[in-house]
Amino acid sequence: ITKRNIVMPDFIGGLSFAGNGGLNDGKGFYLGQDSNGGISILDTWKRELDRTNSNFVVMGTSGVGKSTAVKHILLNEYMQGTKIIVIDPEREYKTMCENLGGSWVNVIGKNGQIINPLQIRPVPTDDNESMLEEQTENIGAMALHIQTIRPFFKLLFPDITQNQLSILTTNLEETYNKFDIYWETDITKIPNDKFPIMKDLYDNVTKNVKKADKEYIADYKIVQGLLRDIAIGADSDIFNGYTTVNDTSKCVVLDTFSLQNSDERIKKAQYYNILTYCWEQISKNRKEKVLLACDEAYLMIDTEVPQSLIFLRNIAKRCRKYNAGILIISHSVVDFLDNSIKQYGQAILDMACYKILMGADGKNLEELKELYKLTEAEEDLLYSRQMGKA
């Protein structure tokens, strides 16, 4: 606004009518103005009364300024030392990332970088009680990861049977053991290239096909065939390899633009894989502020296999304990409120401390009105779909 660096108290104090309305947290960044022209200075990490987390929901139709608002928030957080991670389906954040000297990651293709699904990561458990949290921690990282990776395989192979899934997880356990990874192993000391990759799992299944009992041979061969594509076949560029993402950068953009042309099951499995990686980044250092932005978040919703949405809900629920926040961006709330997944989708929309609602109409506006108990004036503002108005 001023085209120069200026101390925030001087900026606020030097403006006429700065005391009329608005919001002043005393530190943070300039968010915008209210309808009376009052300045809003927001500290997203402030905790008081109903401000219990740093989560955002940003909703609005195309062309009303969602991306501009989100970039404004992310850049200001970055300038205050927050690590920002963006899941970017539309390649909207590449230029910003490059200008910040960040790590731009193409998550698909030969020229992309790999997030190894078999690399064991911490899991955001769904509980609030410290006793339950301690019990979960005592289970062991490998056991939790095997539980977590089952939904990944269900998303990737939607027709897989329970018997075939059991064969897959049994072989996965054997594969980890071959890499000296057991139930009690401390995975925090293992480098990326010391975890198994998909080809290692495929090779283990191939070996066991020859030794399987007659009643299991057919299922073993099906599992072998399913794994072939992601281990040595057409989809191996996406899923087979050690994690190569540079996670030391303060700005990481996970570009999923090329993923949109993939088969639906590949897309959904990779989104789930990306979310497990993001949780690892959030949870590994409680002292580091992290803001995760999930653009076009509706792409993570599968009414048949809701595990990605459940995982996202659990991240949103627990990230406050790790000095982190999550920013959900979408053009419609309707996708989150389908009856089959409403208990998870609505929780994400409800629990966010900050809701930025922009232009909306039709069913989406009706759902927003009901969900957030909008006034008639607020409903009219959204229906007008004015650029930059929220």
C-alpha positions as CSV (number, residue, x, y, z in Angstrom):
1,I,0.0,0.0,0.0
2,T,2.7,2.5,1.0
3,K,5.2,1.1,-1.5
4,R,7.8,1.1,1.2
5,N,8.7,-0.6,4.5
6,I,6.9,1.0,7.4
7,V,6.5,0.1,11.1
8,M,3.0,-1.3,11.6
9,P,2.0,1.1,14.6
10,D,3.1,4.1,12.4
11,F,1.0,2.8,9.5
12,I,-2.1,2.3,11.7
13,G,-1.6,5.5,13.7
14,G,-1.0,7.7,10.6
15,L,-4.3,6.9,9.0
16,S,-7.4,9.0,9.5
17,F,-10.2,7.2,11.4
18,A,-7.9,4.2,12.1
19,G,-9.7,3.7,15.4
20,N,-13.1,3.3,13.8
21,G,-14.0,-0.4,13.7
22,G,-11.5,-2.8,12.2
23,L,-9.3,-5.2,14.1
24,N,-5.9,-4.6,15.6
25,D,-4.1,-7.5,17.1
26,G,-1.0,-5.3,17.8
27,K,1.1,-7.4,15.5
28,G,0.7,-9.5,12.4
29,F,-0.2,-8.2,9.0
30,Y,-2.6,-5.9,7.1
31,L,-5.5,-8.1,6.1
32,G,-7.9,-5.5,4.7
33,Q,-10.6,-3.0,5.6
34,D,-14.0,-3.4,7.0
35,S,-17.2,-1.8,5.6
36,N,-16.5,1.4,7.6
37,G,-13.0,1.7,6.3
38,G,-11.4,0.4,9.5
39,I,-8.1,-1.3,9.2
40,S,-7.8,-5.0,10.1
41,I,-4.4,-6.1,11.4
42,L,-4.5,-9.8,12.0
43,D,-2.2,-12.1,14.0
44,T,-3.3,-15.6,12.9
45,W,-1.4,-17.2,15.8
46,K,-3.1,-15.2,18.6
47,R,-5.1,-17.4,21.0
48,E,-8.0,-15.9,23.0
49,L,-11.7,-16.7,23.6
50,D,-12.9,-18.4,20.4
51,R,-9.6,-18.0,18.5
52,T,-8.4,-21.5,19.3
53,N,-6.6,-22.3,16.0
54,S,-5.0,-20.8,12.9
55,N,-7.1,-22.6,10.4
56,F,-8.8,-20.8,7.4
57,V,-11.6,-21.6,5.1
58,V,-11.8,-19.5,1.9
59,M,-14.8,-20.1,-0.3
60,G,-15.9,-18.3,-3.5
61,T,-16.8,-18.7,-7.1
62,S,-14.2,-18.2,-9.9
63,G,-13.0,-14.7,-10.5
64,V,-13.9,-13.1,-7.2
65,G,-10.4,-12.9,-5.8
66,K,-9.8,-16.1,-3.8
67,S,-6.3,-16.7,-5.1
68,T,-5.3,-13.0,-4.5
69,A,-6.6,-13.2,-0.9
70,V,-4.8,-16.5,-0.3
71,K,-1.5,-15.3,-1.8
72,H,-1.8,-12.1,0.3
73,I,-2.1,-14.3,3.5
74,L,0.6,-16.7,2.5
75,L,3.2,-14.0,1.6
76,N,2.6,-12.1,4.8
77,E,2.9,-15.3,6.9
78,Y,6.1,-16.1,5.0
79,M,7.6,-12.7,5.7
80,Q,7.0,-13.3,9.4
81,G,8.9,-16.6,9.4
82,T,6.0,-19.1,8.8
83,K,6.8,-22.1,6.6
84,I,4.2,-22.3,3.9
85,I,3.2,-25.4,2.0
86,V,0.8,-25.2,-0.9
87,I,-1.0,-28.0,-2.7
88,D,-1.5,-26.4,-6.1
89,P,-3.8,-28.1,-8.7
90,E,-4.0,-25.0,-11.1
91,R,-0.3,-24.0,-11.1
92,E,-1.2,-20.6,-9.7
93,Y,1.6,-20.5,-7.1
94,K,4.7,-21.4,-9.2
95,T,5.8,-17.8,-9.9
96,M,5.3,-16.8,-6.2
97,C,7.4,-19.9,-5.1
98,E,10.2,-19.1,-7.6
99,N,10.3,-15.5,-6.6
100,L,10.7,-16.5,-2.9
101,G,13.4,-19.0,-3.8
102,G,11.2,-21.8,-2.6
103,S,10.9,-25.5,-3.6
104,W,8.5,-26.0,-6.5
105,V,7.6,-29.7,-6.8
106,N,5.9,-31.4,-9.8
107,V,4.4,-34.5,-8.2
108,I,3.9,-36.5,-11.4
109,G,5.9,-37.5,-14.5
110,K,9.5,-38.3,-15.3
111,N,10.6,-34.7,-14.6
112,G,8.7,-34.7,-11.4
113,Q,9.8,-35.4,-7.8
114,I,8.6,-38.4,-5.8
115,I,7.0,-38.8,-2.4
116,N,7.5,-42.4,-1.5
117,P,4.3,-43.9,-0.2
118,L,6.2,-46.6,1.6
119,Q,8.3,-44.1,3.7
120,I,6.9,-44.3,7.2
121,R,5.6,-41.1,8.5
122,P,3.8,-39.9,11.7
123,V,0.0,-40.1,11.6
124,P,-2.5,-37.5,12.8
125,T,-4.7,-39.6,15.1
126,D,-8.3,-38.7,15.8
127,D,-8.4,-38.1,19.5
128,N,-8.2,-35.2,22.0
129,E,-7.2,-37.0,25.2
130,S,-3.6,-37.1,26.3
131,M,-4.0,-40.7,27.6
132,L,-5.2,-41.9,24.2
133,E,-2.4,-39.9,22.5
134,E,0.1,-41.7,24.7
135,Q,-1.4,-45.1,23.8
136,T,-1.3,-44.2,20.1
137,E,2.3,-43.3,20.4
138,N,3.1,-46.6,22.0
139,I,1.7,-48.5,19.0
140,G,4.8,-47.8,16.9
141,A,5.3,-45.9,13.7
142,M,5.4,-48.9,11.4
143,A,2.1,-50.3,12.7
144,L,0.4,-46.9,12.4
145,H,1.8,-46.5,8.9
146,I,0.5,-49.8,7.7
147,Q,-2.9,-48.8,9.0
148,T,-2.5,-45.5,7.1
149,I,-1.4,-47.0,3.9
150,R,-4.4,-49.3,3.6
151,P,-6.6,-46.5,2.4
152,F,-3.9,-45.5,-0.1
153,F,-4.1,-48.9,-1.7
154,K,-7.9,-48.9,-1.5
155,L,-7.9,-45.5,-3.4
156,L,-5.4,-46.9,-5.9
157,F,-7.1,-50.3,-6.3
158,P,-10.8,-49.7,-5.7
159,D,-11.8,-53.3,-6.5
160,I,-9.2,-54.9,-4.2
161,T,-10.8,-57.6,-1.9
162,Q,-10.1,-57.9,1.8
163,N,-8.1,-61.1,1.2
164,Q,-5.9,-59.3,-1.4
165,L,-5.4,-56.3,0.9
166,S,-4.3,-58.7,3.7
167,I,-1.8,-60.3,1.3
168,L,-0.5,-56.8,0.4
169,T,0.0,-55.7,4.0
170,T,1.6,-59.0,5.0
171,N,4.1,-58.6,2.2
172,L,4.6,-55.0,3.1
173,E,5.5,-56.0,6.7
174,E,8.0,-58.6,5.3
175,T,9.5,-55.9,3.0
176,Y,10.0,-53.5,5.9
177,N,11.7,-56.3,7.9
178,K,14.1,-56.9,5.0
179,F,15.2,-53.2,5.4
180,D,15.7,-53.8,9.2
181,I,12.5,-51.8,10.0
182,Y,10.3,-53.5,12.7
183,W,7.4,-52.5,14.9
184,E,9.5,-50.8,17.5
185,T,12.0,-49.1,15.1
186,D,12.6,-45.4,15.6
187,I,11.9,-44.2,12.0
188,T,13.1,-40.6,12.7
189,K,16.7,-41.8,12.3
190,I,16.2,-43.5,8.9
191,P,17.2,-41.4,5.8
192,N,14.9,-41.3,2.8
193,D,16.9,-43.8,0.7
194,K,16.8,-46.5,3.4
195,F,13.1,-47.1,3.2
196,P,11.7,-49.7,0.7
197,I,10.1,-48.5,-2.6
198,M,7.3,-50.0,-4.6
199,K,9.6,-52.3,-6.6
200,D,10.9,-53.8,-3.4
201,L,7.3,-54.6,-2.4
202,Y,6.5,-56.0,-5.9
203,D,9.6,-58.2,-5.8
204,N,8.6,-59.6,-2.4
205,V,5.1,-60.5,-3.7
206,T,6.6,-62.0,-6.9
207,K,8.8,-64.2,-4.8
208,N,5.9,-65.3,-2.6
209,V,3.6,-66.2,-5.6
210,K,5.7,-69.3,-6.1
211,K,5.4,-70.3,-2.5
212,A,1.7,-69.5,-1.9
213,D,-0.8,-72.2,-1.1
214,K,-3.1,-73.2,-3.9
215,E,-6.1,-71.5,-2.3
216,Y,-4.2,-68.1,-2.3
217,I,-2.4,-68.3,-5.6
218,A,-5.1,-66.5,-7.6
219,D,-5.2,-63.6,-5.1
220,Y,-1.4,-63.4,-5.0
221,K,-1.3,-63.1,-8.8
222,I,-3.9,-60.4,-8.7
223,V,-1.9,-58.4,-6.1
224,Q,1.2,-58.9,-8.2
225,G,-0.6,-57.6,-11.3
226,L,-1.9,-54.6,-9.4
227,L,1.5,-53.6,-8.1
228,R,3.3,-54.1,-11.4
229,D,2.0,-50.8,-12.9
230,I,3.1,-48.7,-9.9
231,A,6.4,-50.6,-9.4
232,I,7.8,-51.1,-12.9
233,G,5.0,-50.1,-15.3
234,A,3.3,-47.0,-16.5
235,D,2.7,-45.4,-13.1
236,S,6.1,-46.1,-11.6
237,D,7.3,-42.6,-12.3
238,I,4.7,-41.4,-9.8
239,F,5.0,-43.9,-7.0
240,N,8.2,-45.9,-7.3
241,G,11.3,-44.1,-5.8
242,Y,12.7,-42.5,-2.8
243,T,11.3,-39.2,-1.5
244,T,13.2,-36.4,-3.3
245,V,11.2,-33.4,-2.2
246,N,13.4,-30.6,-0.6
247,D,11.6,-30.2,2.7
248,T,14.1,-27.7,4.1
249,S,12.7,-24.8,2.1
250,K,10.4,-22.2,3.9
251,C,8.1,-22.3,0.9
252,V,7.1,-25.6,-0.7
253,V,4.6,-25.7,-3.6
254,L,3.4,-29.2,-4.5
255,D,2.1,-28.8,-8.0
256,T,-0.6,-31.3,-9.0
257,F,-1.6,-29.6,-12.2
258,S,-0.3,-32.5,-14.4
259,L,-2.1,-35.0,-12.1
260,Q,-5.5,-33.7,-13.2
261,N,-5.2,-35.6,-16.5
262,S,-4.5,-38.9,-14.7
263,D,-6.9,-41.7,-14.0
264,E,-9.2,-40.9,-11.1
265,R,-7.8,-43.6,-8.9
266,I,-4.2,-42.4,-9.5
267,K,-5.3,-38.8,-8.7
268,K,-7.0,-39.7,-5.4
269,A,-4.3,-42.0,-4.2
270,Q,-1.6,-39.4,-4.9
271,Y,-3.6,-36.7,-3.1
272,Y,-3.7,-39.0,-0.1
273,N,0.0,-39.6,-0.4
274,I,0.7,-35.9,-0.5
275,L,-1.4,-35.3,2.6
276,T,0.6,-37.8,4.6
277,Y,3.8,-36.0,3.5
278,C,2.3,-32.6,4.5
279,W,1.4,-33.9,7.9
280,E,5.0,-35.1,8.4
281,Q,6.2,-31.5,7.7
282,I,3.7,-30.1,10.1
283,S,4.4,-32.4,13.0
284,K,8.1,-32.9,12.9
285,N,9.0,-29.6,14.6
286,R,6.5,-28.1,17.1
287,K,8.5,-24.9,17.4
288,E,8.2,-24.1,13.6
289,K,5.1,-22.3,12.5
290,V,3.6,-24.0,9.4
291,L,0.7,-23.0,7.2
292,L,-0.6,-25.6,4.8
293,A,-2.8,-24.3,1.9
294,C,-5.0,-26.8,0.1
295,D,-6.3,-25.2,-3.1
296,E,-9.3,-26.7,-4.8
297,A,-9.7,-28.9,-1.8
298,Y,-12.8,-30.6,-3.2
299,L,-10.4,-32.7,-5.3
300,M,-9.5,-34.6,-2.2
301,I,-13.1,-35.7,-1.6
302,D,-14.2,-39.3,-2.5
303,T,-17.7,-40.2,-1.3
304,E,-16.8,-43.9,-1.8
305,V,-13.5,-43.9,0.0
306,P,-13.5,-40.9,2.4
307,Q,-10.1,-41.6,3.9
308,S,-8.4,-38.6,2.3
309,L,-11.1,-36.3,3.7
310,I,-10.8,-38.0,7.1
311,F,-7.1,-37.5,7.0
312,L,-7.5,-33.8,6.1
313,R,-10.1,-33.5,9.0
314,N,-7.6,-35.0,11.4
315,I,-4.9,-32.6,10.2
316,A,-7.2,-29.7,10.7
317,K,-8.1,-30.9,14.1
318,R,-4.7,-31.6,15.5
319,C,-2.4,-29.1,13.7
320,R,-2.9,-26.4,16.4
321,K,-1.0,-28.7,18.8
322,Y,2.0,-28.4,16.4
323,N,2.0,-24.6,16.0
324,A,0.5,-25.0,12.6
325,G,-2.6,-24.0,10.6
326,I,-4.4,-25.3,7.5
327,L,-6.0,-23.2,4.8
328,I,-8.9,-24.8,2.9
329,I,-9.7,-23.2,-0.5
330,S,-12.6,-24.2,-2.7
331,H,-15.3,-22.7,-4.9
332,S,-18.1,-24.6,-3.2
333,V,-19.1,-26.0,0.2
334,V,-21.6,-28.4,-1.4
335,D,-18.9,-31.0,-2.2
336,F,-18.1,-31.1,1.6
337,L,-21.7,-31.6,2.7
338,D,-22.7,-34.7,0.7
339,N,-24.6,-36.9,3.1
340,S,-22.0,-39.7,2.8
341,I,-19.1,-37.6,4.0
342,K,-20.8,-34.6,5.7
343,Q,-19.6,-35.6,9.2
344,Y,-16.0,-35.0,8.0
345,G,-16.5,-32.2,5.5
346,Q,-18.6,-30.1,7.8
347,A,-16.1,-30.5,10.7
348,I,-13.4,-29.0,8.5
349,L,-15.6,-26.1,7.6
350,D,-16.9,-25.5,11.1
351,M,-13.6,-25.8,13.1
352,A,-11.7,-23.2,11.1
353,C,-11.2,-20.0,13.2
354,Y,-11.2,-17.8,10.1
355,K,-13.8,-18.0,7.4
356,I,-13.4,-15.8,4.3
357,L,-16.5,-16.1,2.2
358,M,-16.6,-14.5,-1.3
359,G,-19.0,-14.5,-4.2
360,A,-21.6,-17.3,-4.2
361,D,-25.0,-18.2,-5.7
362,G,-27.4,-21.1,-6.1
363,K,-27.1,-24.2,-4.0
364,N,-23.7,-23.1,-2.7
365,L,-25.1,-19.8,-1.4
366,E,-28.0,-21.7,0.3
367,E,-25.6,-24.1,2.0
368,L,-23.3,-21.2,3.1
369,K,-26.3,-19.3,4.5
370,E,-27.4,-22.4,6.5
371,L,-23.9,-23.5,7.6
372,Y,-22.7,-20.1,8.8
373,K,-26.1,-18.5,9.7
374,L,-25.6,-15.6,7.4
375,T,-27.5,-12.3,7.8
376,E,-29.5,-11.0,4.9
377,A,-26.9,-8.3,4.2
378,E,-24.1,-10.9,4.2
379,E,-26.1,-13.1,1.8
380,D,-26.7,-10.1,-0.5
381,L,-23.0,-9.3,-0.5
382,L,-22.0,-12.8,-1.5
383,Y,-24.7,-12.9,-4.2
384,S,-23.3,-9.7,-5.7
385,R,-20.0,-11.5,-6.4
386,Q,-18.0,-8.3,-6.2
387,M,-14.2,-8.7,-6.8
388,G,-12.3,-8.4,-3.5
389,K,-15.4,-8.2,-1.3
390,A,-15.9,-10.8,1.3
